[in-house]
Amino acid sequence: MARMPLIRLDARGWQHREDFWAALLPALGAPDWHGPNLDALYDGLVAGENRVRPPLTVEIAIDTPLPEPLIDYLARVTGVFADAARDTGLSIELRYV
């Protein structure tokens, strides 16, 4: 049985949502035209537009406090992953370690 892809992101130094996107999109193998926004993230996960396709897990390692606006934004990202998992029936997980 093939192993489910695990993408690990290091959040050290992240201050803004752009830092998150700069780490996530290349790790997913998102196409060049993929926008750094939640709608495009959902579409990419559900339609399998990225090189790394579901089922998959993304781990974000957080060892220092993040700015509150970024924490709030990542909560929305978590919701997108949950929606994509629900709508596809596949394991699409985002977790924080």
Summary of the structure (lengths in Angstrom):
residues: 97
radius of gyration: 12.7
end to end distance: 25.8
largest distance: 40.3
contacts: 256
relative contact order: 0.23
helix: 44%
strand: 16%
